[in-house]
Amino acid sequence: MPTAQKTLTFLSSFFTSFGSLVVICAVLAIQEWISSTIAINNSFSNGSIEVSYGLFRGQSTQELSHGLADFNKYFEVLGTLNNSSPKTLHLLVILFLALSLSTSLLSAGFSFYNSVSNPYQTFLGPIGVYTWSGISATFTLLAMILFVGNIQSNHLSEELAQMLYPLFPSATHRGATHRYGLSFWLLLLIILLDIITVVIIFFYQKARYQQKQQQRKPVEYAPRDGILF
């Protein structure tokens, strides 16, 4: 059976890993990743298109200074995009978050297992928790970077606006402003929770190592006569 210190330590890492898992589920479910306002101008009218969406669904509104604007539109992100670079990167963001979800689940499982037992296999111990939490944080960071790159470099919002409003092609777009939403910023919380998990196990391992070193010292520095006796 593990010691009380080990049980408390790994239960703490279990709760942080499980917290990361819950936040990833929230990030996937809440469709508040970004809201983009795209200015439009052609020979007939000018105004703006606002596109708000998450990983799977979104909605758009159109405001024109004169003329009739379309009704609000609700759309599926992947279904609206053509087979293009923005769609590929968007799929990669979803994939990385799915992998982060899986590794967070493994980290939580390993943490709980270590809180109730002393595994013989090295990888099932603290090294496993280190590994899965680190991989989870890495996948989340990659998803964050890819999403921003897709918005800024591949103009994902403008691509969606063009598909939703064919009468206003990209030639009529006059710039866009982006506001990242709650789900996007929650990615930072996921990374933080994964880092806290690693730090908890690191300090436990460090304290355990120091304790072993202190137990060895009395034997190492004891007089030889006393050891023989």
N, C-alpha and C positions, 0 to 999 in steps of 0.2 A: 504494500500500500504506500502511496506517496505521502510525504510529510505535509503538515498543515501549511507550511510556507509555499511548497510547490503547488498544492491544491488551490490556494488563494491566488497565486501568481497566474496559473494557467486559466483559472476561471475569469480573471480580469482580461486576459488576452482573448478568451472565448467571447466575452461580451463586446469587446472592441471589434473583433472579426465579424461577429453576428451583426453589430451595428453597421459595419461597412456593407454587409450583404443586404440589409434592409434598405439602406440609402440607395444602393444600386437599383433595387427593385422600384423604388420611388422615382429615380431618374428615368428609368425606362417607361414608367407608367404616366408620369406627369408630362404633358406635351407643352411645356413652357421653356423651350430652349432658346429661341431667338425671335425677335420682332424687328422686321426690316421695313423701312419706309423708302420707297423708290420714287423719285421725282420723274414725271413724264411730261413731254411737250411735243406736240406735232402741229400741223397746220390747222387742225380743227379745234383742239382743246388742249388744256394743260391741267395738271393736278398731281395726284400722287396715288400710289398703290401701296397698301400696307399688308405685309405677309407675316403672319405669326404661326409658328409651327414647332413641332418636336421631332422625334425620330421617326414617327409613323404617321401622324395626322397634323392637319393645320387648317387655318382659315385665312381668308383674304378679304379686304375691303378696298373699294375704289372711291376716290373723291376727285371730282372734276370741277373746275372753276365755271365752266358752262357746258351744257350738254347733259345727256342722261348717263348716269353711272350704272354699272351692273350691280345686281344684288350681291350680298355677301356670299362668298363661295367657301364650301368645306371640301377638303381634298385629302387624298392619301399621298404622302410624299413620294414613296417609291413608285406608285402607280402613275403619278403625274410626270415624273422625270423620264426622259428618253435614256437609251443605253449610252450614256456619256460618262466622262470623267467625274462630274459631280455625283452622279448616282453610284459609281464604283466606290468613291471615297466615303459616301454616306453609308453604304453597306459595310465598309470596313469599320466605321465607328460603331455600328451596331454589333458587329462581330467581336470587336475588342471588349465592349462592355459585357457581352455574353460570356466571354472568357474570364473577365474580371469577376463576374458573378460566380462562376464555377470555382475559381481559385479562392475566393473569399469563403465559399462554402467548405472547401477542403481545409482552409486555415482554421475555421471555426471547429470543424470536426476533429482535427489534430489537437487543438487546444483542449477541447473537452475530454478527449481520450487521455491526454497527459495529466489532466486534473484528477482522474480516478484510477490511474494505473501507471506503472513504470515499464514502458515498452522496451523490449530487448533490441529491436532494430533501431539503428541510429537515425534513419530518415524519418521514422515515426515520432521522434522526439522533438526537441527544440529546433533542430535543423529543418525539419519539415514545416514548422510554423514560420520560420524565417523565410523559407523558399516561397511558400504559397502567398504569404502576405506581400513579399517583395514583388512577385509576379503580378499580383492583383493591382498594386499601386502603379506598376509599369504600364500595364494594359490601360488603366484609367487615364494616365498621363498621355499615352499615345492617342487615345480616343479624343481627349481634349484638344491636343495639338492638331489632329486631322480635321476636327470639326471647324476650328478657327481657320485653318488653311483653306478648307472647302468654301467657307463663307467669303474670305477676303481675296483669295487668289482665283478660285474657280467660279466665284459669283453665283453661289447656289441659290440665293434668294432671287436674284435677277432672272436666273433660269426658270424658276418656278413661276415668277410673274409673267414671263414671256409665254409659258405654256398655258397659263390660266387666262391670259388676256391677249389673244393673237392679234387684236387690232392695234396693240401697242408693242411692236417688236423692239429688240434691243437698241435699234437706231434712235428710238424716241426716248430712251432712258437718259436722264440728266443727273445721275449720281444717286447714291443710296447711303442711308445711315442705319447702323445696326445697334440693337440693344440686346445684350445677352440676358436670358431669363433665369429663373430660379433653378431649373433642372441643370443648367450648365454650371452654375456656381456650386451646386452640390457636389460636383466632381472633386472639388478641392477638399470637401469634408471626407470623401471616400479615401483620398490619398492620405489625409491627416490620420484617420482611424487606422489605416494600414501601417503607417509609420509608428503610431503609438503601440500597436501590437508588437512590432519588431523591437521597440525600445524596452517594453516590459520584459520580454524574454531575454534581451541582451543583459539587462541589469540582474536578472535572476541568475543567468549563467555566470556573470562576473562575480556575484556574491558567493555562488557555489564554488567557484574556482578558488577564491580567496580563503574560504572555509577549509577546503582540502589542503591548501598550502600551509595554513596554520596548524592543522592536525599533523602534518609531516614534520614540522620544525622541531618539536620536542624529541623525536626519534633521531633526527639528523644531527642535532647539536648535543645530544646526551653523551656523557663520558663513556669511553669504550668499556671500562670495567663494569659500569652499571649495565651496559647492554649485554655483556657476557654473563653477568650474574643473573 
